[in-house]
Amino acid sequence: MLGLADVYVVLSYYILVLSALGCVIYGTVFWNRGRDISETEILKEKSWMKEKLALDREVSGEENEG
């Protein structure tokens, strides 16, 4: 069998190839699934990010220096 002495080694190569193919198939099927975000979710994310940036600036003391 292709110069491989053990059946388990060949089996591991088959599993390796099948798992790689599975990952490629999964990636192509679910490629753009995250783009179905509503407008309200985008606005919530923006407001959360603004709050986080304001808190980061307050904690780091950037407002006092500039």
N, CA, C, O and CB atoms as a CASP TS submission, in Angstrom:
PFRMAT TS
TARGET T0000
AUTHOR 0000-0000-0000
METHOD Language model
MODEL 1
PARENT N/A
ATOM      1  N   MET     1       0.828  -1.191   0.000  1.00  0.00           N
ATOM      2  CA  MET     1       0.000   0.000   0.000  1.00  0.00           C
ATOM      3  C   MET     1       0.868   1.248   0.000  1.00  0.00           C
ATOM      4  O   MET     1       1.081   1.866   1.043  1.00  0.00           O
ATOM      5  CB  MET     1      -0.940   0.001   1.205  1.00  0.00           C
ATOM      6  N   LEU     2       1.353   1.605  -1.138  1.00  0.00           N
ATOM      7  CA  LEU     2       2.154   2.814  -1.319  1.00  0.00           C
ATOM      8  C   LEU     2       3.388   2.855  -0.426  1.00  0.00           C
ATOM      9  O   LEU     2       3.874   3.936  -0.094  1.00  0.00           O
ATOM     10  CB  LEU     2       1.308   4.025  -1.056  1.00  0.00           C
ATOM     11  N   GLY     3       3.886   1.720  -0.045  1.00  0.00           N
ATOM     12  CA  GLY     3       5.076   1.663   0.785  1.00  0.00           C
ATOM     13  C   GLY     3       4.829   1.937   2.254  1.00  0.00           C
ATOM     14  O   GLY     3       5.781   2.068   3.024  1.00  0.00           O
ATOM     15  N   LEU     4       3.580   2.028   2.655  1.00  0.00           N
ATOM     16  CA  LEU     4       3.272   2.264   4.060  1.00  0.00           C
ATOM     17  C   LEU     4       3.057   0.929   4.745  1.00  0.00           C
ATOM     18  O   LEU     4       2.310   0.084   4.251  1.00  0.00           O
ATOM     19  CB  LEU     4       2.025   3.173   4.217  1.00  0.00           C
ATOM     20  N   ALA     5       3.704   0.737   5.869  1.00  0.00           N
ATOM     21  CA  ALA     5       3.729  -0.565   6.526  1.00  0.00           C
ATOM     22  C   ALA     5       2.473  -0.852   7.345  1.00  0.00           C
ATOM     23  O   ALA     5       2.127  -2.016   7.547  1.00  0.00           O
ATOM     24  CB  ALA     5       4.932  -0.657   7.415  1.00  0.00           C
ATOM     25  N   ASP     6       1.799   0.164   7.808  1.00  0.00           N
ATOM     26  CA  ASP     6       0.692  -0.059   8.737  1.00  0.00           C
ATOM     27  C   ASP     6      -0.613   0.473   8.161  1.00  0.00           C
ATOM     28  O   ASP     6      -0.634   1.517   7.509  1.00  0.00           O
ATOM     29  CB  ASP     6       0.982   0.604  10.090  1.00  0.00           C
ATOM     30  N   VAL     7      -1.678  -0.236   8.402  1.00  0.00           N
ATOM     31  CA  VAL     7      -3.000   0.174   7.926  1.00  0.00           C
ATOM     32  C   VAL     7      -3.463   1.450   8.632  1.00  0.00           C
ATOM     33  O   VAL     7      -4.169   2.263   8.033  1.00  0.00           O
ATOM     34  CB  VAL     7      -4.023  -0.956   8.146  1.00  0.00           C
ATOM     35  N   TYR     8      -3.083   1.631   9.873  1.00  0.00           N
ATOM     36  CA  TYR     8      -3.499   2.798  10.640  1.00  0.00           C
ATOM     37  C   TYR     8      -2.879   4.080  10.094  1.00  0.00           C
ATOM     38  O   TYR     8      -3.489   5.146  10.179  1.00  0.00           O
ATOM     39  CB  TYR     8      -3.127   2.623  12.103  1.00  0.00           C
ATOM     40  N   VAL     9      -1.692   3.990   9.543  1.00  0.00           N
ATOM     41  CA  VAL     9      -1.064   5.167   8.932  1.00  0.00           C
ATOM     42  C   VAL     9      -1.842   5.571   7.686  1.00  0.00           C
ATOM     43  O   VAL     9      -2.100   6.754   7.465  1.00  0.00           O
ATOM     44  CB  VAL     9       0.425   4.885   8.578  1.00  0.00           C
ATOM     45  N   VAL    10      -2.209   4.601   6.885  1.00  0.00           N
ATOM     46  CA  VAL    10      -2.999   4.886   5.685  1.00  0.00           C
ATOM     47  C   VAL    10      -4.361   5.452   6.074  1.00  0.00           C
ATOM     48  O   VAL    10      -4.846   6.401   5.457  1.00  0.00           O
ATOM     49  CB  VAL    10      -3.172   3.609   4.827  1.00  0.00           C
ATOM     50  N   LEU    11      -4.962   4.879   7.078  1.00  0.00           N
ATOM     51  CA  LEU    11      -6.256   5.374   7.563  1.00  0.00           C
ATOM     52  C   LEU    11      -6.144   6.818   8.044  1.00  0.00           C
ATOM     53  O   LEU    11      -7.047   7.620   7.802  1.00  0.00           O
ATOM     54  CB  LEU    11      -6.781   4.479   8.700  1.00  0.00           C
ATOM     55  N   SER    12      -5.059   7.156   8.713  1.00  0.00           N
ATOM     56  CA  SER    12      -4.883   8.530   9.183  1.00  0.00           C
ATOM     57  C   SER    12      -4.723   9.494   8.010  1.00  0.00           C
ATOM     58  O   SER    12      -5.211  10.622   8.078  1.00  0.00           O
ATOM     59  CB  SER    12      -3.668   8.625  10.113  1.00  0.00           C
ATOM     60  N   TYR    13      -4.049   9.075   6.937  1.00  0.00           N
ATOM     61  CA  TYR    13      -3.941   9.920   5.751  1.00  0.00           C
ATOM     62  C   TYR    13      -5.313  10.132   5.105  1.00  0.00           C
ATOM     63  O   TYR    13      -5.626  11.246   4.684  1.00  0.00           O
ATOM     64  CB  TYR    13      -2.966   9.296   4.737  1.00  0.00           C
ATOM     65  N   TYR    14      -6.123   9.094   5.021  1.00  0.00           N
ATOM     66  CA  TYR    14      -7.467   9.239   4.473  1.00  0.00           C
ATOM     67  C   TYR    14      -8.304  10.197   5.316  1.00  0.00           C
ATOM     68  O   TYR    14      -9.024  11.035   4.775  1.00  0.00           O
ATOM     69  CB  TYR    14      -8.156   7.876   4.384  1.00  0.00           C
ATOM     70  N   ILE    15      -8.213  10.077   6.614  1.00  0.00           N
ATOM     71  CA  ILE    15      -8.960  10.967   7.503  1.00  0.00           C
ATOM     72  C   ILE    15      -8.482  12.405   7.340  1.00  0.00           C
ATOM     73  O   ILE    15      -9.288  13.334   7.379  1.00  0.00           O
ATOM     74  CB  ILE    15      -8.815  10.518   8.969  1.00  0.00           C
ATOM     75  N   LEU    16      -7.188  12.593   7.161  1.00  0.00           N
ATOM     76  CA  LEU    16      -6.632  13.917   6.957  1.00  0.00           C
ATOM     77  C   LEU    16      -7.197  14.560   5.695  1.00  0.00           C
ATOM     78  O   LEU    16      -7.611  15.719   5.722  1.00  0.00           O
ATOM     79  CB  LEU    16      -5.113  13.845   6.879  1.00  0.00           C
ATOM     80  N   VAL    17      -7.215  13.825   4.605  1.00  0.00           N
ATOM     81  CA  VAL    17      -7.720  14.352   3.340  1.00  0.00           C
ATOM     82  C   VAL    17      -9.222  14.619   3.437  1.00  0.00           C
ATOM     83  O   VAL    17      -9.697  15.647   2.953  1.00  0.00           O
ATOM     84  CB  VAL    17      -7.422  13.371   2.187  1.00  0.00           C
ATOM     85  N   LEU    18      -9.968  13.712   4.052  1.00  0.00           N
ATOM     86  CA  LEU    18     -11.409  13.912   4.186  1.00  0.00           C
ATOM     87  C   LEU    18     -11.740  15.113   5.071  1.00  0.00           C
ATOM     88  O   LEU    18     -12.691  15.844   4.792  1.00  0.00           O
ATOM     89  CB  LEU    18     -12.058  12.659   4.754  1.00  0.00           C
ATOM     90  N   SER    19     -10.976  15.317   6.118  1.00  0.00           N
ATOM     91  CA  SER    19     -11.242  16.474   6.975  1.00  0.00           C
ATOM     92  C   SER    19     -10.910  17.777   6.256  1.00  0.00           C
ATOM     93  O   SER    19     -11.612  18.772   6.431  1.00  0.00           O
ATOM     94  CB  SER    19     -10.437  16.373   8.275  1.00  0.00           C
ATOM     95  N   ALA    20      -9.858  17.784   5.456  1.00  0.00           N
ATOM     96  CA  ALA    20      -9.532  18.984   4.681  1.00  0.00           C
ATOM     97  C   ALA    20     -10.634  19.283   3.670  1.00  0.00           C
ATOM     98  O   ALA    20     -11.019  20.440   3.504  1.00  0.00           O
ATOM     99  CB  ALA    20      -8.178  18.813   3.961  1.00  0.00           C
ATOM    100  N   LEU    21     -11.140  18.265   3.000  1.00  0.00           N
ATOM    101  CA  LEU    21     -12.244  18.469   2.065  1.00  0.00           C
ATOM    102  C   LEU    21     -13.499  18.949   2.792  1.00  0.00           C
ATOM    103  O   LEU    21     -14.228  19.800   2.283  1.00  0.00           O
ATOM    104  CB  LEU    21     -12.541  17.173   1.301  1.00  0.00           C
ATOM    105  N   GLY    22     -13.746  18.409   3.968  1.00  0.00           N
ATOM    106  CA  GLY    22     -14.885  18.856   4.755  1.00  0.00           C
ATOM    107  C   GLY    22     -14.772  20.319   5.131  1.00  0.00           C
ATOM    108  O   GLY    22     -15.766  21.044   5.100  1.00  0.00           O
ATOM    109  N   CYS    23     -13.586  20.759   5.481  1.00  0.00           N
ATOM    110  CA  CYS    23     -13.387  22.170   5.825  1.00  0.00           C
ATOM    111  C   CYS    23     -13.606  23.071   4.616  1.00  0.00           C
ATOM    112  O   CYS    23     -14.203  24.140   4.745  1.00  0.00           O
ATOM    113  CB  CYS    23     -11.981  22.388   6.389  1.00  0.00           C
ATOM    114  N   VAL    24     -13.139  22.662   3.460  1.00  0.00           N
ATOM    115  CA  VAL    24     -13.333  23.451   2.245  1.00  0.00           C
ATOM    116  C   VAL    24     -14.819  23.530   1.890  1.00  0.00           C
ATOM    117  O   VAL    24     -15.317  24.598   1.535  1.00  0.00           O
ATOM    118  CB  VAL    24     -12.533  22.846   1.073  1.00  0.00           C
ATOM    119  N   ILE    25     -15.510  22.424   1.984  1.00  0.00           N
ATOM    120  CA  ILE    25     -16.944  22.416   1.675  1.00  0.00           C
ATOM    121  C   ILE    25     -17.705  23.282   2.671  1.00  0.00           C
ATOM    122  O   ILE    25     -18.576  24.055   2.271  1.00  0.00           O
ATOM    123  CB  ILE    25     -17.499  20.975   1.689  1.00  0.00           C
ATOM    124  N   TYR    26     -17.395  23.170   3.948  1.00  0.00           N
ATOM    125  CA  TYR    26     -18.049  23.983   4.977  1.00  0.00           C
ATOM    126  C   TYR    26     -17.795  25.473   4.724  1.00  0.00           C
ATOM    127  O   TYR    26     -18.705  26.293   4.847  1.00  0.00           O
ATOM    128  CB  TYR    26     -17.544  23.584   6.386  1.00  0.00           C
ATOM    129  N   GLY    27     -16.566  25.813   4.373  1.00  0.00           N
ATOM    130  CA  GLY    27     -16.226  27.213   4.120  1.00  0.00           C
ATOM    131  C   GLY    27     -16.949  27.795   2.925  1.00  0.00           C
ATOM    132  O   GLY    27     -17.364  28.953   2.954  1.00  0.00           O
ATOM    133  N   THR    28     -17.108  27.004   1.869  1.00  0.00           N
ATOM    134  CA  THR    28     -17.814  27.519   0.699  1.00  0.00           C
ATOM    135  C   THR    28     -19.315  27.641   0.939  1.00  0.00           C
ATOM    136  O   THR    28     -19.952  28.550   0.407  1.00  0.00           O
ATOM    137  CB  THR    28     -17.559  26.623  -0.497  1.00  0.00           C
ATOM    138  N   VAL    29     -19.881  26.747   1.727  1.00  0.00           N
ATOM    139  CA  VAL    29     -21.318  26.818   1.999  1.00  0.00           C
ATOM    140  C   VAL    29     -21.640  28.010   2.897  1.00  0.00           C
ATOM    141  O   VAL    29     -22.620  28.713   2.647  1.00  0.00           O
ATOM    142  CB  VAL    29     -21.809  25.514   2.653  1.00  0.00           C
ATOM    143  N   PHE    30     -20.850  28.252   3.922  1.00  0.00           N
ATOM    144  CA  PHE    30     -21.126  29.311   4.893  1.00  0.00           C
ATOM    145  C   PHE    30     -20.260  30.545   4.676  1.00  0.00           C
ATOM    146  O   PHE    30     -19.935  31.234   5.643  1.00  0.00           O
ATOM    147  CB  PHE    30     -20.917  28.790   6.295  1.00  0.00           C
ATOM    148  N   TRP    31     -19.884  30.841   3.459  1.00  0.00           N
ATOM    149  CA  TRP    31     -18.940  31.920   3.153  1.00  0.00           C
ATOM    150  C   TRP    31     -19.469  33.283   3.580  1.00  0.00           C
ATOM    151  O   TRP    31     -18.777  33.994   4.308  1.00  0.00           O
ATOM    152  CB  TRP    31     -18.629  31.937   1.665  1.00  0.00           C
ATOM    153  N   ASN    32     -20.646  33.669   3.164  1.00  0.00           N
ATOM    154  CA  ASN    32     -21.169  35.012   3.430  1.00  0.00           C
ATOM    155  C   ASN    32     -22.408  34.986   4.306  1.00  0.00           C
ATOM    156  O   ASN    32     -23.343  35.745   4.050  1.00  0.00           O
ATOM    157  CB  ASN    32     -21.485  35.716   2.130  1.00  0.00           C
ATOM    158  N   ARG    33     -22.452  34.168   5.299  1.00  0.00           N
ATOM    159  CA  ARG    33     -23.639  34.063   6.145  1.00  0.00           C
ATOM    160  C   ARG    33     -23.748  35.223   7.134  1.00  0.00           C
ATOM    161  O   ARG    33     -24.845  35.476   7.631  1.00  0.00           O
ATOM    162  CB  ARG    33     -23.622  32.745   6.901  1.00  0.00           C
ATOM    163  N   GLY    34     -22.696  35.918   7.435  1.00  0.00           N
ATOM    164  CA  GLY    34     -22.730  36.981   8.424  1.00  0.00           C
ATOM    165  C   GLY    34     -23.255  38.300   7.913  1.00  0.00           C
ATOM    166  O   GLY    34     -23.343  39.256   8.684  1.00  0.00           O
ATOM    167  N   ARG    35     -23.602  38.392   6.665  1.00  0.00           N
ATOM    168  CA  ARG    35     -24.029  39.664   6.095  1.00  0.00           C
ATOM    169  C   ARG    35     -25.520  39.925   6.246  1.00  0.00           C
ATOM    170  O   ARG    35     -26.013  40.934   5.743  1.00  0.00           O
ATOM    171  CB  ARG    35     -23.664  39.712   4.649  1.00  0.00           C
ATOM    172  N   ASP    36     -26.236  39.070   6.905  1.00  0.00           N
ATOM    173  CA  ASP    36     -27.675  39.241   7.092  1.00  0.00           C
ATOM    174  C   ASP    36     -27.960  39.953   8.413  1.00  0.00           C
ATOM    175  O   ASP    36     -28.745  39.473   9.231  1.00  0.00           O
ATOM    176  CB  ASP    36     -28.393  37.876   7.052  1.00  0.00           C
ATOM    177  N   ILE    37     -27.319  41.095   8.611  1.00  0.00           N
ATOM    178  CA  ILE    37     -27.466  41.853   9.849  1.00  0.00           C
ATOM    179  C   ILE    37     -28.456  42.982   9.607  1.00  0.00           C
ATOM    180  O   ILE    37     -28.376  43.685   8.600  1.00  0.00           O
ATOM    181  CB  ILE    37     -26.092  42.408  10.342  1.00  0.00           C
ATOM    182  N   SER    38     -29.387  43.148  10.533  1.00  0.00           N
ATOM    183  CA  SER    38     -30.393  44.199  10.377  1.00  0.00           C
ATOM    184  C   SER    38     -29.789  45.566  10.705  1.00  0.00           C
ATOM    185  O   SER    38     -28.714  45.671  11.296  1.00  0.00           O
ATOM    186  CB  SER    38     -31.616  43.920  11.282  1.00  0.00           C
ATOM    187  N   GLU    39     -30.510  46.593  10.306  1.00  0.00           N
ATOM    188  CA  GLU    39     -30.051  47.963  10.532  1.00  0.00           C
ATOM    189  C   GLU    39     -29.975  48.295  12.024  1.00  0.00           C
ATOM    190  O   GLU    39     -29.076  49.020  12.452  1.00  0.00           O
ATOM    191  CB  GLU    39     -30.977  48.950   9.827  1.00  0.00           C
ATOM    192  N   THR    40     -30.912  47.770  12.812  1.00  0.00           N
ATOM    193  CA  THR    40     -30.894  48.052  14.249  1.00  0.00           C
ATOM    194  C   THR    40     -29.676  47.409  14.918  1.00  0.00           C
ATOM    195  O   THR    40     -29.102  47.979  15.845  1.00  0.00           O
ATOM    196  CB  THR    40     -32.190  47.546  14.910  1.00  0.00           C
ATOM    197  N   GLU    41     -29.286  46.229  14.448  1.00  0.00           N
ATOM    198  CA  GLU    41     -28.090  45.591  15.008  1.00  0.00           C
ATOM    199  C   GLU    41     -26.834  46.394  14.687  1.00  0.00           C
ATOM    200  O   GLU    41     -25.921  46.487  15.507  1.00  0.00           O
ATOM    201  CB  GLU    41     -27.947  44.162  14.474  1.00  0.00           C
ATOM    202  N   ILE    42     -26.795  46.969  13.496  1.00  0.00           N
ATOM    203  CA  ILE    42     -25.642  47.796  13.120  1.00  0.00           C
ATOM    204  C   ILE    42     -25.580  49.039  13.996  1.00  0.00           C
ATOM    205  O   ILE    42     -24.505  49.424  14.454  1.00  0.00           O
ATOM    206  CB  ILE    42     -25.715  48.196  11.628  1.00  0.00           C
ATOM    207  N   LEU    43     -26.734  49.672  14.234  1.00  0.00           N
ATOM    208  CA  LEU    43     -26.765  50.867  15.084  1.00  0.00           C
ATOM    209  C   LEU    43     -26.378  50.542  16.522  1.00  0.00           C
ATOM    210  O   LEU    43     -25.670  51.320  17.162  1.00  0.00           O
ATOM    211  CB  LEU    43     -28.154  51.505  15.053  1.00  0.00           C
ATOM    212  N   LYS    44     -26.836  49.399  17.038  1.00  0.00           N
ATOM    213  CA  LYS    44     -26.448  48.984  18.384  1.00  0.00           C
ATOM    214  C   LYS    44     -24.944  48.761  18.470  1.00  0.00           C
ATOM    215  O   LYS    44     -24.301  49.156  19.443  1.00  0.00           O
ATOM    216  CB  LYS    44     -27.194  47.710  18.788  1.00  0.00           C
ATOM    217  N   GLU    45     -24.393  48.125  17.447  1.00  0.00           N
ATOM    218  CA  GLU    45     -22.957  47.868  17.435  1.00  0.00           C
ATOM    219  C   GLU    45     -22.155  49.171  17.395  1.00  0.00           C
ATOM    220  O   GLU    45     -21.129  49.293  18.063  1.00  0.00           O
ATOM    221  CB  GLU    45     -22.591  46.990  16.240  1.00  0.00           C
ATOM    222  N   LYS    46     -22.627  50.142  16.609  1.00  0.00           N
ATOM    223  CA  LYS    46     -21.942  51.439  16.537  1.00  0.00           C
ATOM    224  C   LYS    46     -21.982  52.161  17.877  1.00  0.00           C
ATOM    225  O   LYS    46     -20.970  52.702  18.323  1.00  0.00           O
ATOM    226  CB  LYS    46     -22.575  52.318  15.454  1.00  0.00           C
ATOM    227  N   SER    47     -23.151  52.171  18.523  1.00  0.00           N
ATOM    228  CA  SER    47     -23.247  52.869  19.808  1.00  0.00           C
ATOM    229  C   SER    47     -22.404  52.169  20.867  1.00  0.00           C
ATOM    230  O   SER    47     -21.786  52.831  21.701  1.00  0.00           O
ATOM    231  CB  SER    47     -24.713  52.953  20.269  1.00  0.00           C
ATOM    232  N   TRP    48     -22.372  50.836  20.843  1.00  0.00           N
ATOM    233  CA  TRP    48     -21.535  50.109  21.791  1.00  0.00           C
ATOM    234  C   TRP    48     -20.063  50.436  21.575  1.00  0.00           C
ATOM    235  O   TRP    48     -19.312  50.610  22.535  1.00  0.00           O
ATOM    236  CB  TRP    48     -21.765  48.601  21.662  1.00  0.00           C
ATOM    237  N   MET    49     -19.654  50.519  20.307  1.00  0.00           N
ATOM    238  CA  MET    49     -18.258  50.815  20.007  1.00  0.00           C
ATOM    239  C   MET    49     -17.885  52.230  20.439  1.00  0.00           C
ATOM    240  O   MET    49     -16.779  52.452  20.932  1.00  0.00           O
ATOM    241  CB  MET    49     -17.989  50.635  18.516  1.00  0.00           C
ATOM    242  N   LYS    50     -18.803  53.200  20.258  1.00  0.00           N
ATOM    243  CA  LYS    50     -18.542  54.576  20.707  1.00  0.00           C
ATOM    244  C   LYS    50     -18.370  54.628  22.224  1.00  0.00           C
ATOM    245  O   LYS    50     -17.472  55.301  22.729  1.00  0.00           O
ATOM    246  CB  LYS    50     -19.688  55.516  20.271  1.00  0.00           C
ATOM    247  N   GLU    51     -19.238  53.912  22.950  1.00  0.00           N
ATOM    248  CA  GLU    51     -19.113  53.867  24.413  1.00  0.00           C
ATOM    249  C   GLU    51     -17.796  53.241  24.832  1.00  0.00           C
ATOM    250  O   GLU    51     -17.139  53.722  25.755  1.00  0.00           O
ATOM    251  CB  GLU    51     -20.278  53.088  25.030  1.00  0.00           C
ATOM    252  N   LYS    52     -17.411  52.176  24.159  1.00  0.00           N
ATOM    253  CA  LYS    52     -16.165  51.499  24.499  1.00  0.00           C
ATOM    254  C   LYS    52     -14.966  52.412  24.246  1.00  0.00           C
ATOM    255  O   LYS    52     -14.056  52.480  25.072  1.00  0.00           O
ATOM    256  CB  LYS    52     -16.024  50.198  23.693  1.00  0.00           C
ATOM    257  N   LEU    53     -14.959  53.108  23.124  1.00  0.00           N
ATOM    258  CA  LEU    53     -13.857  54.026  22.832  1.00  0.00           C
ATOM    259  C   LEU    53     -13.797  55.164  23.845  1.00  0.00           C
ATOM    260  O   LEU    53     -12.711  55.564  24.263  1.00  0.00           O
ATOM    261  CB  LEU    53     -13.999  54.593  21.419  1.00  0.00           C
ATOM    262  N   ALA    54     -14.965  55.692  24.247  1.00  0.00           N
ATOM    263  CA  ALA    54     -14.990  56.762  25.238  1.00  0.00           C
ATOM    264  C   ALA    54     -14.449  56.272  26.579  1.00  0.00           C
ATOM    265  O   ALA    54     -13.683  56.979  27.235  1.00  0.00           O
ATOM    266  CB  ALA    54     -16.417  57.302  25.406  1.00  0.00           C
ATOM    267  N   LEU    55     -14.843  55.064  26.988  1.00  0.00           N
ATOM    268  CA  LEU    55     -14.328  54.512  28.242  1.00  0.00           C
ATOM    269  C   LEU    55     -12.827  54.239  28.163  1.00  0.00           C
ATOM    270  O   LEU    55     -12.103  54.468  29.132  1.00  0.00           O
ATOM    271  CB  LEU    55     -15.072  53.224  28.597  1.00  0.00           C
ATOM    272  N   ASP    56     -12.362  53.755  27.027  1.00  0.00           N
ATOM    273  CA  ASP    56     -10.928  53.511  26.868  1.00  0.00           C
ATOM    274  C   ASP    56     -10.128  54.804  26.961  1.00  0.00           C
ATOM    275  O   ASP    56      -9.065  54.851  27.580  1.00  0.00           O
ATOM    276  CB  ASP    56     -10.651  52.824  25.532  1.00  0.00           C
ATOM    277  N   ARG    57     -10.658  55.848  26.337  1.00  0.00           N
ATOM    278  CA  ARG    57      -9.967  57.132  26.418  1.00  0.00           C
ATOM    279  C   ARG    57      -9.974  57.688  27.827  1.00  0.00           C
ATOM    280  O   ARG    57      -8.989  58.279  28.271  1.00  0.00           O
ATOM    281  CB  ARG    57     -10.598  58.127  25.473  1.00  0.00           C
ATOM    282  N   GLU    58     -11.089  57.502  28.538  1.00  0.00           N
ATOM    283  CA  GLU    58     -11.191  58.003  29.904  1.00  0.00           C
ATOM    284  C   GLU    58     -10.213  57.269  30.827  1.00  0.00           C
ATOM    285  O   GLU    58      -9.550  57.885  31.662  1.00  0.00           O
ATOM    286  CB  GLU    58     -12.631  57.850  30.422  1.00  0.00           C
ATOM    287  N   VAL    59     -10.134  55.945  30.663  1.00  0.00           N
ATOM    288  CA  VAL    59      -9.249  55.157  31.515  1.00  0.00           C
ATOM    289  C   VAL    59      -7.790  55.436  31.210  1.00  0.00           C
ATOM    290  O   VAL    59      -6.969  55.497  32.125  1.00  0.00           O
ATOM    291  CB  VAL    59      -9.536  53.675  31.350  1.00  0.00           C
ATOM    292  N   SER    60      -7.451  55.609  29.931  1.00  0.00           N
ATOM    293  CA  SER    60      -6.059  55.809  29.584  1.00  0.00           C
ATOM    294  C   SER    60      -5.601  57.250  29.856  1.00  0.00           C
ATOM    295  O   SER    60      -4.399  57.511  29.905  1.00  0.00           O
ATOM    296  CB  SER    60      -5.839  55.456  28.125  1.00  0.00           C
ATOM    297  N   GLY    61      -6.536  58.181  30.032  1.00  0.00           N
ATOM    298  CA  GLY    61      -6.186  59.555  30.353  1.00  0.00           C
ATOM    299  C   GLY    61      -5.827  60.383  29.132  1.00  0.00           C
ATOM    300  O   GLY    61      -5.165  61.411  29.267  1.00  0.00           O
ATOM    301  N   GLU    62      -6.240  59.969  27.953  1.00  0.00           N
ATOM    302  CA  GLU    62      -5.927  60.704  26.726  1.00  0.00           C
ATOM    303  C   GLU    62      -6.618  62.067  26.695  1.00  0.00           C
ATOM    304  O   GLU    62      -6.078  63.005  26.110  1.00  0.00           O
ATOM    305  CB  GLU    62      -6.338  59.883  25.502  1.00  0.00           C
ATOM    306  N   GLU    63      -7.779  62.203  27.299  1.00  0.00           N
ATOM    307  CA  GLU    63      -8.503  63.482  27.269  1.00  0.00           C
ATOM    308  C   GLU    63      -7.745  64.549  28.060  1.00  0.00           C
ATOM    309  O   GLU    63      -7.762  65.725  27.697  1.00  0.00           O
ATOM    310  CB  GLU    63      -9.933  63.312  27.839  1.00  0.00           C
ATOM    311  N   ASN    64      -7.088  64.140  29.127  1.00  0.00           N
ATOM    312  CA  ASN    64      -6.373  65.100  29.969  1.00  0.00           C
ATOM    313  C   ASN    64      -5.075  65.574  29.324  1.00  0.00           C
ATOM    314  O   ASN    64      -4.640  66.699  29.569  1.00  0.00           O
ATOM    315  CB  ASN    64      -6.076  64.484  31.325  1.00  0.00           C
ATOM    316  N   GLU    65      -4.456  64.736  28.510  1.00  0.00           N
ATOM    317  CA  GLU    65      -3.178  65.092  27.915  1.00  0.00           C
ATOM    318  C   GLU    65      -3.341  66.052  26.740  1.00  0.00           C
ATOM    319  O   GLU    65      -2.517  66.949  26.559  1.00  0.00           O
ATOM    320  CB  GLU    65      -2.453  63.843  27.463  1.00  0.00           C
ATOM    321  N   GLY    66      -4.393  65.876  25.938  1.00  0.00           N
ATOM    322  CA  GLY    66      -4.558  66.638  24.705  1.00  0.00           C
ATOM    323  C   GLY    66      -5.291  67.850  24.881  1.00  0.00           C
ATOM    324  O   GLY    66      -5.502  68.589  23.919  1.00  0.00           O
TER
END
